[in-house]
Amino acid sequence: MLSYHLKSALNDLRDLIEITKQDMADIKEAKHDPQFDRLSLKDEKIKSFETKKAMIDYEISTLMTAQPQKELPELLNEEQHQMLSELKELLTTLRDVNKQYAKLVLSVSNLYNSFLEKLVPTEMQGYNKVASKNPSILEVRV
């Protein structure tokens, strides 16, 4: 069972990395709708990975409980060791890809916020920004 859960978790991570890379490509081309369409798929993959990771933890715990005199490396076969190493590598890759994605999202967010600030000036009321009460916020010129 451990090998099965490891394979499934690896597939989920690969999918999450690919979805995030697609999101990055779309954000660079200002295609926002496909990103929103993939949100539910991304959420499903994250939940699926978390479930499989819990099952991996459970399986490893069961192995160690059944044979407490042995160390973990002795309990796993070569394929399982390889999959655990790949799992670690893919988690690192996902973290790096998510960092790049976050930078893009932050840049786009700052751009839109600066546009909004120029279109609808705001003023501070305590700690909150509110739209200016000036009735001529937007000027229409013909």
N, CA, C and O atoms as a GROMACS GRO file, in nm:
protein
  568
    1MET      N    1   0.081  -0.121   0.000
    1MET     CA    2   0.000   0.000   0.000
    1MET      C    3   0.085   0.127   0.000
    1MET      O    4   0.049   0.227  -0.062
    2LEU      N    5   0.198   0.122   0.069
    2LEU     CA    6   0.284   0.240   0.075
    2LEU      C    7   0.328   0.283  -0.063
    2LEU      O    8   0.325   0.402  -0.096
    3SER      N    9   0.369   0.187  -0.145
    3SER     CA   10   0.413   0.221  -0.280
    3SER      C   11   0.300   0.284  -0.361
    3SER      O   12   0.323   0.379  -0.436
    4TYR      N   13   0.179   0.233  -0.345
    4TYR     CA   14   0.064   0.288  -0.416
    4TYR      C   15   0.040   0.434  -0.376
    4TYR      O   16   0.020   0.519  -0.462
    5HIS      N   17   0.043   0.462  -0.246
    5HIS     CA   18   0.020   0.599  -0.199
    5HIS      C   19   0.134   0.692  -0.244
    5HIS      O   20   0.110   0.808  -0.277
    6LEU      N   21   0.255   0.641  -0.245
    6LEU     CA   22   0.367   0.723  -0.291
    6LEU      C   23   0.351   0.759  -0.439
    6LEU      O   24   0.371   0.874  -0.477
    7LYS      N   25   0.316   0.660  -0.521
    7LYS     CA   26   0.296   0.687  -0.664
    7LYS      C   27   0.185   0.789  -0.686
    7LYS      O   28   0.198   0.880  -0.767
    8SER      N   29   0.075   0.773  -0.613
    8SER     CA   30  -0.037   0.866  -0.627
    8SER      C   31   0.002   1.007  -0.583
    8SER      O   32  -0.036   1.105  -0.648
    9ALA      N   33   0.076   1.017  -0.474
    9ALA     CA   34   0.120   1.148  -0.425
    9ALA      C   35   0.214   1.214  -0.526
    9ALA      O   36   0.206   1.335  -0.549
   10LEU      N   37   0.302   1.136  -0.585
   10LEU     CA   38   0.393   1.190  -0.687
   10LEU      C   39   0.315   1.243  -0.808
   10LEU      O   40   0.347   1.349  -0.861
   11ASN      N   41   0.213   1.169  -0.849
   11ASN     CA   42   0.130   1.215  -0.962
   11ASN      C   43   0.058   1.345  -0.928
   11ASN      O   44   0.050   1.435  -1.012
   12ASP      N   45   0.007   1.356  -0.806
   12ASP     CA   46  -0.060   1.480  -0.765
   12ASP      C   47   0.037   1.597  -0.767
   12ASP      O   48   0.002   1.706  -0.813
   13LEU      N   49   0.158   1.576  -0.717
   13LEU     CA   50   0.257   1.684  -0.718
   13LEU      C   51   0.294   1.726  -0.859
   13LEU      O   52   0.307   1.845  -0.888
   14ARG      N   53   0.313   1.628  -0.946
   14ARG     CA   54   0.344   1.662  -1.087
   14ARG      C   55   0.230   1.745  -1.148
   14ARG      O   56   0.255   1.843  -1.218
   15ASP      N   57   0.106   1.705  -1.119
   15ASP     CA   58  -0.009   1.778  -1.171
   15ASP      C   59  -0.013   1.921  -1.115
   15ASP      O   60  -0.038   2.016  -1.189
   16LEU      N   61   0.013   1.935  -0.986
   16LEU     CA   62   0.012   2.069  -0.925
   16LEU      C   63   0.121   2.158  -0.986
   16LEU      O   64   0.098   2.277  -1.010
   17ILE      N   65   0.236   2.102  -1.010
   17ILE     CA   66   0.344   2.180  -1.072
   17ILE      C   67   0.304   2.223  -1.212
   17ILE      O   68   0.326   2.338  -1.251
   18GLU      N   69   0.246   2.132  -1.288
   18GLU     CA   70   0.204   2.164  -1.425
   18GLU      C   71   0.093   2.269  -1.427
   18GLU      O   72   0.095   2.361  -1.509
   19ILE      N   73  -0.003   2.256  -1.337
   19ILE     CA   74  -0.112   2.355  -1.330
   19ILE      C   75  -0.056   2.492  -1.296
   19ILE      O   76  -0.097   2.592  -1.354
   20THR      N   77   0.037   2.497  -1.202
   20THR     CA   78   0.096   2.626  -1.163
   20THR      C   79   0.176   2.686  -1.278
   20THR      O   80   0.174   2.808  -1.298
   21LYS      N   81   0.246   2.603  -1.352
   21LYS     CA   82   0.319   2.654  -1.469
   21LYS      C   83   0.223   2.707  -1.575
   21LYS      O   84   0.252   2.808  -1.639
   22GLN      N   85   0.109   2.641  -1.593
   22GLN     CA   86   0.007   2.691  -1.686
   22GLN      C   87  -0.046   2.825  -1.638
   22GLN      O   88  -0.068   2.917  -1.717
   23ASP      N   89  -0.068   2.836  -1.507
   23ASP     CA   90  -0.115   2.963  -1.450
   23ASP      C   91  -0.014   3.075  -1.476
   23ASP      O   92  -0.052   3.187  -1.508
   24MET      N   93   0.114   3.043  -1.461
   24MET     CA   94   0.218   3.144  -1.485
   24MET      C   95   0.218   3.187  -1.631
   24MET      O   96   0.232   3.306  -1.660
   25ALA      N   97   0.204   3.093  -1.721
   25ALA     CA   98   0.201   3.127  -1.864
   25ALA      C   99   0.079   3.214  -1.894
   25ALA      O  100   0.089   3.310  -1.970
   26ASP      N  101  -0.034   3.180  -1.835
   26ASP     CA  102  -0.157   3.257  -1.859
   26ASP      C  103  -0.149   3.397  -1.799
   26ASP      O  104  -0.198   3.492  -1.859
   27ILE      N  105  -0.090   3.409  -1.682
   27ILE     CA  106  -0.081   3.542  -1.620
   27ILE      C  107   0.009   3.633  -1.703
   27ILE      O  108  -0.014   3.754  -1.708
   28LYS      N  109   0.109   3.578  -1.767
   28LYS     CA  110   0.199   3.658  -1.852
   28LYS      C  111   0.127   3.708  -1.976
   28LYS      O  112   0.165   3.810  -2.034
   29GLU      N  113   0.024   3.636  -2.018
   29GLU     CA  114  -0.053   3.675  -2.136
   29GLU      C  115  -0.186   3.740  -2.098
   29GLU      O  116  -0.271   3.763  -2.184
   30ALA      N  117  -0.204   3.770  -1.970
   30ALA     CA  118  -0.326   3.833  -1.918
   30ALA      C  119  -0.451   3.750  -1.947
   30ALA      O  120  -0.559   3.804  -1.971
   31LYS      N  121  -0.437   3.620  -1.944
   31LYS     CA  122  -0.550   3.528  -1.959
   31LYS      C  123  -0.591   3.484  -1.818
   31LYS      O  124  -0.540   3.384  -1.767
   32HIS      N  125  -0.682   3.558  -1.758
   32HIS     CA  126  -0.716   3.532  -1.619
   32HIS      C  127  -0.826   3.427  -1.603
   32HIS      O  128  -0.827   3.354  -1.504
   33ASP      N  129  -0.916   3.418  -1.698
   33ASP     CA  130  -1.027   3.322  -1.686
   33ASP      C  131  -0.979   3.178  -1.676
   33ASP      O  132  -1.031   3.103  -1.592
   34PRO      N  133  -0.883   3.134  -1.758
   34PRO     CA  134  -0.837   2.994  -1.744
   34PRO      C  135  -0.780   2.965  -1.606
   34PRO      O  136  -0.793   2.853  -1.555
   35GLN      N  137  -0.716   3.065  -1.544
   35GLN     CA  138  -0.662   3.045  -1.410
   35GLN      C  139  -0.775   3.020  -1.310
   35GLN      O  140  -0.767   2.930  -1.227
   36PHE      N  141  -0.879   3.101  -1.320
   36PHE     CA  142  -0.994   3.084  -1.230
   36PHE      C  143  -1.063   2.951  -1.254
   36PHE      O  144  -1.113   2.888  -1.161
   37ASP      N  145  -1.066   2.908  -1.380
   37ASP     CA  146  -1.128   2.779  -1.413
   37ASP      C  147  -1.051   2.663  -1.351
   37ASP      O  148  -1.110   2.560  -1.318
   38ARG      N  149  -0.920   2.679  -1.336
   38ARG     CA  150  -0.837   2.570  -1.280
   38ARG      C  151  -0.834   2.570  -1.128
   38ARG      O  152  -0.778   2.477  -1.070
   39LEU      N  153  -0.891   2.669  -1.063
   39LEU     CA  154  -0.884   2.676  -0.918
   39LEU      C  155  -0.943   2.553  -0.850
   39LEU      O  156  -0.884   2.500  -0.756
   40SER      N  157  -1.058   2.508  -0.896
   40SER     CA  158  -1.121   2.391  -0.832
   40SER      C  159  -1.036   2.266  -0.853
   40SER      O  160  -1.024   2.184  -0.763
   41LEU      N  161  -0.977   2.253  -0.972
   41LEU     CA  162  -0.890   2.139  -0.999
   41LEU      C  163  -0.767   2.143  -0.908
   41LEU      O  164  -0.724   2.041  -0.854
   42LYS      N  165  -0.713   2.263  -0.892
   42LYS     CA  166  -0.596   2.279  -0.805
   42LYS      C  167  -0.631   2.243  -0.661
   42LYS      O  168  -0.554   2.175  -0.592
   43ASP      N  169  -0.747   2.290  -0.614
   43ASP     CA  170  -0.791   2.257  -0.479
   43ASP      C  171  -0.808   2.106  -0.460
   43ASP      O  172  -0.769   2.051  -0.358
   44GLU      N  173  -0.866   2.041  -0.561
   44GLU     CA  174  -0.883   1.895  -0.554
   44GLU      C  175  -0.749   1.824  -0.544
   44GLU      O  176  -0.732   1.732  -0.465
   45LYS      N  177  -0.653   1.868  -0.624
   45LYS     CA  178  -0.520   1.806  -0.623
   45LYS      C  179  -0.450   1.827  -0.489
   45LYS      O  180  -0.382   1.737  -0.440
   46ILE      N  181  -0.466   1.944  -0.431
   46ILE     CA  182  -0.405   1.972  -0.301
   46ILE      C  183  -0.466   1.882  -0.194
   46ILE      O  184  -0.394   1.821  -0.114
   47LYS      N  185  -0.598   1.874  -0.192
   47LYS     CA  186  -0.665   1.788  -0.093
   47LYS      C  187  -0.628   1.642  -0.114
   47LYS      O  188  -0.605   1.569  -0.017
   48SER      N  189  -0.621   1.600  -0.238
   48SER     CA  190  -0.582   1.463  -0.271
   48SER      C  191  -0.440   1.435  -0.221
   48SER      O  192  -0.415   1.330  -0.161
   49PHE      N  193  -0.348   1.527  -0.245
   49PHE     CA  194  -0.211   1.509  -0.200
   49PHE      C  195  -0.205   1.501  -0.047
   49PHE      O  196  -0.137   1.414   0.008
   50GLU      N  197  -0.277   1.590   0.020
   50GLU     CA  198  -0.277   1.589   0.166
   50GLU      C  199  -0.329   1.456   0.221
   50GLU      O  200  -0.275   1.404   0.318
   51THR      N  201  -0.433   1.402   0.159
   51THR     CA  202  -0.488   1.274   0.201
   51THR      C  203  -0.386   1.163   0.180
   51THR      O  204  -0.366   1.078   0.267
   52LYS      N  205  -0.322   1.164   0.065
   52LYS     CA  206  -0.223   1.060   0.035
   52LYS      C  207  -0.101   1.072   0.125
   52LYS      O  208  -0.042   0.971   0.164
   53LYS      N  209  -0.062   1.193   0.157
   53LYS     CA  210   0.051   1.212   0.248
   53LYS      C  211   0.016   1.157   0.386
   53LYS      O  212   0.101   1.095   0.451
   54ALA      N  213  -0.107   1.179   0.430
   54ALA     CA  214  -0.150   1.122   0.559
   54ALA      C  215  -0.147   0.970   0.556
   54ALA      O  216  -0.110   0.905   0.654
   55MET      N  217  -0.186   0.914   0.442
   55MET     CA  218  -0.183   0.768   0.428
   55MET      C  219  -0.038   0.716   0.426
   55MET      O  220  -0.010   0.609   0.480
   56ILE      N  221   0.052   0.791   0.364
   56ILE     CA  222   0.194   0.754   0.363
   56ILE      C  223   0.247   0.754   0.506
   56ILE      O  224   0.316   0.661   0.549
   57ASP      N  225   0.215   0.860   0.580
   57ASP     CA  226   0.258   0.869   0.720
   57ASP      C  227   0.204   0.751   0.801
   57ASP      O  228   0.275   0.692   0.882
   58TYR      N  229   0.077   0.718   0.778
   58TYR     CA  230   0.014   0.607   0.849
   58TYR      C  231   0.083   0.475   0.816
   58TYR      O  232   0.112   0.395   0.906
   59GLU      N  233   0.109   0.451   0.688
   59GLU     CA  234   0.173   0.326   0.645
   59GLU      C  235   0.314   0.313   0.704
   59GLU      O  236   0.353   0.205   0.748
   60ILE      N  237   0.389   0.422   0.704
   60ILE     CA  238   0.525   0.419   0.760
   60ILE      C  239   0.517   0.395   0.911
   60ILE      O  240   0.596   0.319   0.967
   61SER      N  241   0.423   0.461   0.976
   61SER     CA  242   0.405   0.442   1.120
   61SER      C  243   0.369   0.297   1.152
   61SER      O  244   0.419   0.240   1.249
   62THR      N  245   0.282   0.238   1.070
   62THR     CA  246   0.243   0.098   1.089
   62THR      C  247   0.363   0.006   1.073
   62THR      O  248   0.381  -0.087   1.152
   63LEU      N  249   0.445   0.031   0.970
   63LEU     CA  250   0.565  -0.051   0.949
   63LEU      C  251   0.660  -0.042   1.069
   63LEU      O  252   0.714  -0.143   1.114
   64MET      N  253   0.679   0.078   1.119
   64MET     CA  254   0.772   0.098   1.230
   64MET      C  255   0.717   0.038   1.360
   64MET      O  256   0.794  -0.011   1.443
   65THR      N  257   0.587   0.041   1.377
   65THR     CA  258   0.525  -0.017   1.496
   65THR      C  259   0.532  -0.170   1.491
   65THR      O  260   0.552  -0.235   1.594
   66ALA      N  261   0.515  -0.225   1.373
   66ALA     CA  262   0.518  -0.371   1.357
   66ALA      C  263   0.658  -0.428   1.379
   66ALA      O  264   0.673  -0.541   1.425
   67GLN      N  265   0.759  -0.348   1.346
   67GLN     CA  266   0.898  -0.396   1.361
   67GLN      C  267   0.982  -0.287   1.428
   67GLN      O  268   1.065  -0.224   1.362
   68PRO      N  269   0.961  -0.264   1.558
   68PRO     CA  270   1.029  -0.153   1.626
   68PRO      C  271   1.181  -0.169   1.637
   68PRO      O  272   1.252  -0.071   1.658
   69GLN      N  273   1.230  -0.290   1.622
   69GLN     CA  274   1.374  -0.312   1.633
   69GLN      C  275   1.450  -0.267   1.509
   69GLN      O  276   1.572  -0.251   1.514
   70LYS      N  277   1.380  -0.245   1.398
   70LYS     CA  278   1.444  -0.204   1.272
   70LYS      C  279   1.431  -0.054   1.251
   70LYS      O  280   1.335   0.009   1.296
   71GLU      N  281   1.529   0.002   1.184
   71GLU     CA  282   1.526   0.144   1.144
   71GLU      C  283   1.444   0.157   1.016
   71GLU      O  284   1.426   0.060   0.943
   72LEU      N  285   1.394   0.276   0.990
   72LEU     CA  286   1.310   0.300   0.872
   72LEU      C  287   1.378   0.258   0.742
   72LEU      O  288   1.313   0.194   0.659
   73PRO      N  289   1.504   0.293   0.719
   73PRO     CA  290   1.566   0.251   0.591
   73PRO      C  291   1.565   0.100   0.568
   73PRO      O  292   1.564   0.054   0.454
   74GLU      N  293   1.564   0.024   0.675
   74GLU     CA  294   1.561  -0.122   0.662
   74GLU      C  295   1.422  -0.173   0.627
   74GLU      O  296   1.407  -0.282   0.571
   75LEU      N  297   1.319  -0.095   0.658
   75LEU     CA  298   1.181  -0.137   0.637
   75LEU      C  299   1.132  -0.111   0.494
   75LEU      O  300   1.037  -0.173   0.448
   76LEU      N  301   1.198  -0.020   0.426
   76LEU     CA  302   1.154   0.019   0.292
   76LEU      C  303   1.240  -0.048   0.186
   76LEU      O  304   1.359  -0.071   0.206
   77ASN      N  305   1.177  -0.079   0.072
   77ASN     CA  306   1.255  -0.136  -0.038
   77ASN      C  307   1.316  -0.022  -0.121
   77ASN      O  308   1.288   0.095  -0.097
   78GLU      N  309   1.397  -0.059  -0.217
   78GLU     CA  310   1.470   0.041  -0.298
   78GLU      C  311   1.374   0.133  -0.374
   78GLU      O  312   1.397   0.254  -0.381
   79GLU      N  313   1.268   0.077  -0.430
   79GLU     CA  314   1.171   0.158  -0.504
   79GLU      C  315   1.106   0.262  -0.413
   79GLU      O  316   1.086   0.377  -0.454
   80GLN      N  317   1.072   0.223  -0.292
   80GLN     CA  318   1.010   0.317  -0.197
   80GLN      C  319   1.108   0.427  -0.158
   80GLN      O  320   1.069   0.543  -0.145
   81HIS      N  321   1.234   0.391  -0.138
   81HIS     CA  322   1.336   0.493  -0.109
   81HIS      C  323   1.346   0.593  -0.224
   81HIS      O  324   1.356   0.714  -0.203
   82GLN      N  325   1.344   0.540  -0.345
   82GLN     CA  326   1.352   0.626  -0.463
   82GLN      C  327   1.232   0.720  -0.471
   82GLN      O  328   1.246   0.839  -0.499
   83MET      N  329   1.114   0.665  -0.446
   83MET     CA  330   0.992   0.747  -0.453
   83MET      C  331   0.992   0.854  -0.343
   83MET      O  332   0.946   0.965  -0.367
   84LEU      N  333   1.041   0.821  -0.225
   84LEU     CA  334   1.050   0.921  -0.119
   84LEU      C  335   1.147   1.033  -0.157
   84LEU      O  336   1.122   1.150  -0.127
   85SER      N  337   1.257   0.997  -0.221
   85SER     CA  338   1.352   1.100  -0.268
   85SER      C  339   1.289   1.188  -0.375
   85SER      O  340   1.305   1.310  -0.374
   86GLU      N  341   1.216   1.125  -0.466
   86GLU     CA  342   1.149   1.201  -0.572
   86GLU      C  343   1.041   1.291  -0.513
   86GLU      O  344   1.020   1.402  -0.560
   87LEU      N  345   0.972   1.241  -0.411
   87LEU     CA  346   0.870   1.321  -0.343
   87LEU      C  347   0.932   1.448  -0.285
   87LEU      O  348   0.875   1.556  -0.297
   88LYS      N  349   1.047   1.433  -0.223
   88LYS     CA  350   1.117   1.548  -0.166
   88LYS      C  351   1.157   1.647  -0.276
   88LYS      O  352   1.141   1.768  -0.260
   89GLU      N  353   1.210   1.595  -0.388
   89GLU     CA  354   1.250   1.681  -0.499
   89GLU      C  355   1.132   1.756  -0.559
   89GLU      O  356   1.141   1.875  -0.588
   90LEU      N  357   1.019   1.685  -0.576
   90LEU     CA  358   0.901   1.749  -0.634
   90LEU      C  359   0.842   1.854  -0.539
   90LEU      O  360   0.791   1.956  -0.584
   91LEU      N  361   0.848   1.828  -0.409
   91LEU     CA  362   0.801   1.928  -0.314
   91LEU      C  363   0.887   2.055  -0.322
   91LEU      O  364   0.835   2.166  -0.313
   92THR      N  365   1.017   2.037  -0.339
   92THR     CA  366   1.107   2.152  -0.354
   92THR      C  367   1.075   2.226  -0.485
   92THR      O  368   1.072   2.349  -0.488
   93THR      N  369   1.053   2.152  -0.591
   93THR     CA  370   1.018   2.213  -0.720
   93THR      C  371   0.887   2.290  -0.709
   93THR      O  372   0.876   2.402  -0.759
   94LEU      N  373   0.787   2.229  -0.644
   94LEU     CA  374   0.658   2.297  -0.627
   94LEU      C  375   0.674   2.426  -0.547
   94LEU      O  376   0.614   2.528  -0.581
   95ARG      N  377   0.756   2.422  -0.443
   95ARG     CA  378   0.780   2.542  -0.364
   95ARG      C  379   0.841   2.652  -0.451
   95ARG      O  380   0.799   2.768  -0.443
   96ASP      N  381   0.940   2.616  -0.533
   96ASP     CA  382   1.006   2.713  -0.619
   96ASP      C  383   0.911   2.771  -0.724
   96ASP      O  384   0.911   2.891  -0.750
   97VAL      N  385   0.830   2.684  -0.784
   97VAL     CA  386   0.734   2.728  -0.885
   97VAL      C  387   0.630   2.819  -0.820
   97VAL      O  388   0.590   2.920  -0.879
   98ASN      N  389   0.585   2.784  -0.700
   98ASN     CA  390   0.488   2.869  -0.630
   98ASN      C  391   0.546   3.005  -0.594
   98ASN      O  392   0.474   3.105  -0.594
   99LYS      N  393   0.676   3.009  -0.563
   99LYS     CA  394   0.741   3.139  -0.536
   99LYS      C  395   0.738   3.227  -0.661
   99LYS      O  396   0.706   3.345  -0.653
  100GLN      N  397   0.771   3.167  -0.776
  100GLN     CA  398   0.769   3.243  -0.901
  100GLN      C  399   0.628   3.291  -0.932
  100GLN      O  400   0.608   3.405  -0.973
  101TYR      N  401   0.530   3.204  -0.911
  101TYR     CA  402   0.390   3.239  -0.936
  101TYR      C  403   0.347   3.353  -0.844
  101TYR      O  404   0.280   3.446  -0.888
  102ALA      N  405   0.386   3.345  -0.718
  102ALA     CA  406   0.348   3.450  -0.622
  102ALA      C  407   0.406   3.585  -0.663
  102ALA      O  408   0.341   3.688  -0.646
  103LYS      N  409   0.529   3.584  -0.715
  103LYS     CA  410   0.590   3.710  -0.760
  103LYS      C  411   0.510   3.770  -0.875
  103LYS      O  412   0.488   3.891  -0.880
  104LEU      N  413   0.467   3.684  -0.968
  104LEU     CA  414   0.386   3.734  -1.080
  104LEU      C  415   0.253   3.789  -1.032
  104LEU      O  416   0.209   3.896  -1.076
  105VAL      N  417   0.188   3.716  -0.942
  105VAL     CA  418   0.058   3.759  -0.890
  105VAL      C  419   0.073   3.892  -0.816
  105VAL      O  420  -0.011   3.981  -0.832
  106LEU      N  421   0.178   3.907  -0.738
  106LEU     CA  422   0.200   4.031  -0.665
  106LEU      C  423   0.224   4.147  -0.760
  106LEU      O  424   0.174   4.257  -0.739
  107SER      N  425   0.300   4.123  -0.865
  107SER     CA  426   0.326   4.228  -0.963
  107SER      C  427   0.198   4.274  -1.032
  107SER      O  428   0.173   4.394  -1.047
  108VAL      N  429   0.117   4.178  -1.073
  108VAL     CA  430  -0.010   4.212  -1.139
  108VAL      C  431  -0.103   4.283  -1.042
  108VAL      O  432  -0.171   4.379  -1.079
  109SER      N  433  -0.106   4.236  -0.918
  109SER     CA  434  -0.190   4.300  -0.817
  109SER      C  435  -0.148   4.445  -0.794
  109SER      O  436  -0.233   4.533  -0.786
  110ASN      N  437  -0.018   4.468  -0.783
  110ASN     CA  438   0.031   4.606  -0.764
  110ASN      C  439  -0.003   4.693  -0.884
  110ASN      O  440  -0.038   4.810  -0.868
  111LEU      N  441   0.007   4.636  -1.004
  111LEU     CA  442  -0.027   4.712  -1.124
  111LEU      C  443  -0.174   4.754  -1.122
  111LEU      O  444  -0.206   4.871  -1.143
  112TYR      N  445  -0.264   4.658  -1.096
  112TYR     CA  446  -0.406   4.690  -1.092
  112TYR      C  447  -0.439   4.788  -0.979
  112TYR      O  448  -0.522   4.877  -0.996
  113ASN      N  449  -0.376   4.770  -0.865
  113ASN     CA  450  -0.401   4.863  -0.754
  113ASN      C  451  -0.355   5.004  -0.786
  113ASN      O  452  -0.422   5.100  -0.748
  114SER      N  453  -0.243   5.017  -0.855
  114SER     CA  454  -0.197   5.151  -0.892
  114SER      C  455  -0.290   5.214  -0.996
  114SER      O  456  -0.317   5.335  -0.991
  115PHE      N  457  -0.341   5.133  -1.091
  115PHE     CA  458  -0.439   5.185  -1.186
  115PHE      C  459  -0.565   5.232  -1.113
  115PHE      O  460  -0.618   5.339  -1.141
  116LEU      N  461  -0.611   5.149  -1.021
  116LEU     CA  462  -0.732   5.183  -0.946
  116LEU      C  463  -0.712   5.310  -0.865
  116LEU      O  464  -0.801   5.395  -0.858
  117GLU      N  465  -0.596   5.324  -0.805
  117GLU     CA  466  -0.566   5.444  -0.725
  117GLU      C  467  -0.566   5.569  -0.813
  117GLU      O  468  -0.608   5.676  -0.768
  118LYS      N  469  -0.521   5.557  -0.938
  118LYS     CA  470  -0.521   5.672  -1.027
  118LYS      C  471  -0.662   5.705  -1.074
  118LYS      O  472  -0.696   5.822  -1.092
  119LEU      N  473  -0.745   5.601  -1.094
  119LEU     CA  474  -0.882   5.624  -1.140
  119LEU      C  475  -0.972   5.672  -1.028
  119LEU      O  476  -1.052   5.764  -1.047
  120VAL      N  477  -0.960   5.611  -0.913
  120VAL     CA  478  -1.046   5.645  -0.799
  120VAL      C  479  -0.955   5.678  -0.681
  120VAL      O  480  -0.915   5.589  -0.606
  121PRO      N  481  -0.922   5.804  -0.665
  121PRO     CA  482  -0.833   5.843  -0.556
  121PRO      C  483  -0.895   5.807  -0.420
  121PRO      O  484  -1.016   5.816  -0.401
  122THR      N  485  -0.809   5.767  -0.327
  122THR     CA  486  -0.856   5.730  -0.194
  122THR      C  487  -0.789   5.818  -0.091
  122THR      O  488  -0.686   5.880  -0.117
  123GLU      N  489  -0.849   5.821   0.026
  123GLU     CA  490  -0.789   5.892   0.138
  123GLU      C  491  -0.800   5.804   0.260
  123GLU      O  492  -0.888   5.718   0.268
  124MET      N  493  -0.713   5.824   0.354
  124MET     CA  494  -0.710   5.742   0.475
  124MET      C  495  -0.809   5.797   0.577
  124MET      O  496  -0.813   5.917   0.604
  125GLN      N  497  -0.887   5.707   0.633
  125GLN     CA  498  -0.972   5.739   0.747
  125GLN      C  499  -0.934   5.639   0.856
  125GLN      O  500  -0.982   5.525   0.858
  126GLY      N  501  -0.847   5.683   0.944
  126GLY     CA  502  -0.792   5.590   1.041
  126GLY      C  503  -0.698   5.494   0.970
  126GLY      O  504  -0.602   5.537   0.906
  127TYR      N  505  -0.726   5.365   0.980
  127TYR     CA  506  -0.643   5.264   0.913
  127TYR      C  507  -0.704   5.217   0.782
  127TYR      O  508  -0.648   5.130   0.715
  128ASN      N  509  -0.817   5.272   0.745
  128ASN     CA  510  -0.887   5.228   0.623
  128ASN      C  511  -0.873   5.329   0.511
  128ASN      O  512  -0.875   5.450   0.533
  129LYS      N  513  -0.858   5.276   0.390
  129LYS     CA  514  -0.860   5.361   0.272
  129LYS      C  515  -1.003   5.366   0.221
  129LYS      O  516  -1.068   5.262   0.206
  130VAL      N  517  -1.052   5.484   0.195
  130VAL     CA  518  -1.186   5.499   0.140
  130VAL      C  519  -1.180   5.590   0.019
  130VAL      O  520  -1.089   5.672   0.006
  131ALA      N  521  -1.277   5.573  -0.069
  131ALA     CA  522  -1.282   5.656  -0.189
  131ALA      C  523  -1.301   5.801  -0.149
  131ALA      O  524  -1.371   5.832  -0.053
  132SER      N  525  -1.238   5.887  -0.222
  132SER     CA  526  -1.247   6.030  -0.196
  132SER      C  527  -1.391   6.074  -0.206
  132SER      O  528  -1.466   6.026  -0.290
  133LYS      N  529  -1.429   6.166  -0.119
  133LYS     CA  530  -1.566   6.215  -0.119
  133LYS      C  531  -1.588   6.324  -0.225
  133LYS      O  532  -1.700   6.373  -0.242
  134ASN      N  533  -1.483   6.360  -0.292
  134ASN     CA  534  -1.491   6.462  -0.396
  134ASN      C  535  -1.586   6.415  -0.505
  134ASN      O  536  -1.564   6.308  -0.562
  135PRO      N  537  -1.693   6.491  -0.536
  135PRO     CA  538  -1.790   6.446  -0.635
  135PRO      C  539  -1.733   6.438  -0.776
  135PRO      O  540  -1.790   6.370  -0.861
  136SER      N  541  -1.624   6.504  -0.801
  136SER     CA  542  -1.569   6.499  -0.937
  136SER      C  543  -1.448   6.403  -0.942
  136SER      O  544  -1.340   6.439  -0.989
  137ILE      N  545  -1.470   6.283  -0.892
  137ILE     CA  546  -1.362   6.183  -0.893
  137ILE      C  547  -1.318   6.155  -1.036
  137ILE      O  548  -1.199   6.157  -1.067
  138LEU      N  549  -1.413   6.129  -1.119
  138LEU     CA  550  -1.382   6.102  -1.258
  138LEU      C  551  -1.430   6.217  -1.344
  138LEU      O  552  -1.543   6.264  -1.329
  139GLU      N  553  -1.347   6.261  -1.428
  139GLU     CA  554  -1.383   6.369  -1.517
  139GLU      C  555  -1.401   6.315  -1.656
  139GLU      O  556  -1.315   6.244  -1.707
  140VAL      N  557  -1.511   6.347  -1.716
  140VAL     CA  558  -1.536   6.301  -1.852
  140VAL      C  559  -1.513   6.419  -1.945
  140VAL      O  560  -1.573   6.525  -1.928
  141ARG      N  561  -1.427   6.400  -2.042
  141ARG     CA  562  -1.398   6.507  -2.137
  141ARG      C  563  -1.437   6.459  -2.276
  141ARG      O  564  -1.412   6.345  -2.313
  142VAL      N  565  -1.497   6.548  -2.350
  142VAL     CA  566  -1.540   6.513  -2.485
  142VAL      C  567  -1.454   6.584  -2.585
  142VAL      O  568  -1.474   6.568  -2.706
   0.00000   0.00000   0.00000
